[in-house]
Amino acid sequence: IPLRADGSNRDQAGAIFFSAPTAESLAAAIDRYEAVRSQFNPAALRANAGRFNIAQFRREICRVSGELLSGQA
């Protein structure tokens, strides 16, 4: 349940967000999660989380850095 940087609390498929760094906002997000937790697909969540692994990060940072350095970005 991550804090949404823009302050909104619009949830997305596979994620429940909280809008402010307060206990109340986090508690509300937990309540929303508890209400829909059976709708989450663990395999789909793991697959999505795989986009953020270290190897993927390295590939993307190298790709973006290369584009920036070559003026393609």
C-alpha positions as semicolon CSV with decimal commas, in nm:
position;residue;x (nm);y (nm);z (nm)
1;I;0,000;0,000;0,000
2;P;0,223;0,286;-0,125
3;L;0,184;0,659;-0,075
4;R;0,072;0,820;-0,400
5;A;0,306;1,108;-0,478
6;D;0,037;1,330;-0,630
7;G;-0,179;1,311;-0,318
8;S;-0,474;1,136;-0,480
9;N;-0,608;0,807;-0,355
10;R;-0,721;0,660;-0,686
11;D;-0,652;0,291;-0,666
12;Q;-0,537;0,093;-0,968
13;A;-0,547;-0,271;-1,064
14;G;-0,303;-0,446;-0,835
15;A;-0,250;-0,154;-0,600
16;I;-0,421;0,032;-0,320
17;F;-0,277;0,377;-0,250
18;F;-0,300;0,620;0,036
19;S;-0,299;0,992;-0,028
20;A;-0,133;1,156;0,271
21;P;0,145;1,049;0,508
22;T;-0,094;1,016;0,801
23;A;-0,217;0,724;1,007
24;E;-0,574;0,802;0,906
25;S;-0,498;0,794;0,534
26;L;-0,305;0,467;0,566
27;A;-0,584;0,314;0,777
28;A;-0,841;0,407;0,511
29;A;-0,627;0,241;0,242
30;I;-0,596;-0,072;0,454
31;D;-0,975;-0,077;0,495
32;R;-1,016;-0,047;0,115
33;Y;-0,769;-0,333;0,068
34;E;-0,948;-0,556;0,319
35;A;-1,275;-0,498;0,132
36;V;-1,132;-0,616;-0,203
37;R;-0,840;-0,843;-0,111
38;S;-1,004;-1,152;-0,262
39;Q;-1,001;-0,979;-0,602
40;F;-0,619;-0,963;-0,614
41;N;-0,448;-1,232;-0,821
42;P;-0,121;-1,328;-0,645
43;A;0,042;-1,458;-0,966
44;A;-0,040;-1,136;-1,153
45;L;0,093;-0,928;-0,863
46;R;0,421;-1,122;-0,861
47;A;0,456;-1,082;-1,237
48;N;0,398;-0,708;-1,209
49;A;0,647;-0,678;-0,922
50;G;0,905;-0,851;-1,141
51;R;0,924;-0,533;-1,347
52;F;1,101;-0,374;-1,053
53;N;1,374;-0,631;-0,989
54;I;1,741;-0,534;-0,986
55;A;1,824;-0,683;-1,327
56;Q;1,534;-0,500;-1,490
57;F;1,634;-0,175;-1,317
58;R;1,990;-0,207;-1,448
59;R;1,871;-0,272;-1,803
60;E;1,637;0,026;-1,797
61;I;1,884;0,267;-1,634
62;C;2,144;0,171;-1,896
63;R;1,893;0,212;-2,178
64;V;1,768;0,550;-2,058
65;S;2,121;0,673;-1,982
66;G;2,232;0,569;-2,329
67;E;1,941;0,754;-2,487
68;L;2,012;1,067;-2,285
69;L;2,382;1,061;-2,363
70;S;2,319;1,011;-2,735
71;G;2,054;1,284;-2,745
72;Q;1,768;1,049;-2,835
73;A;1,555;1,124;-2,529
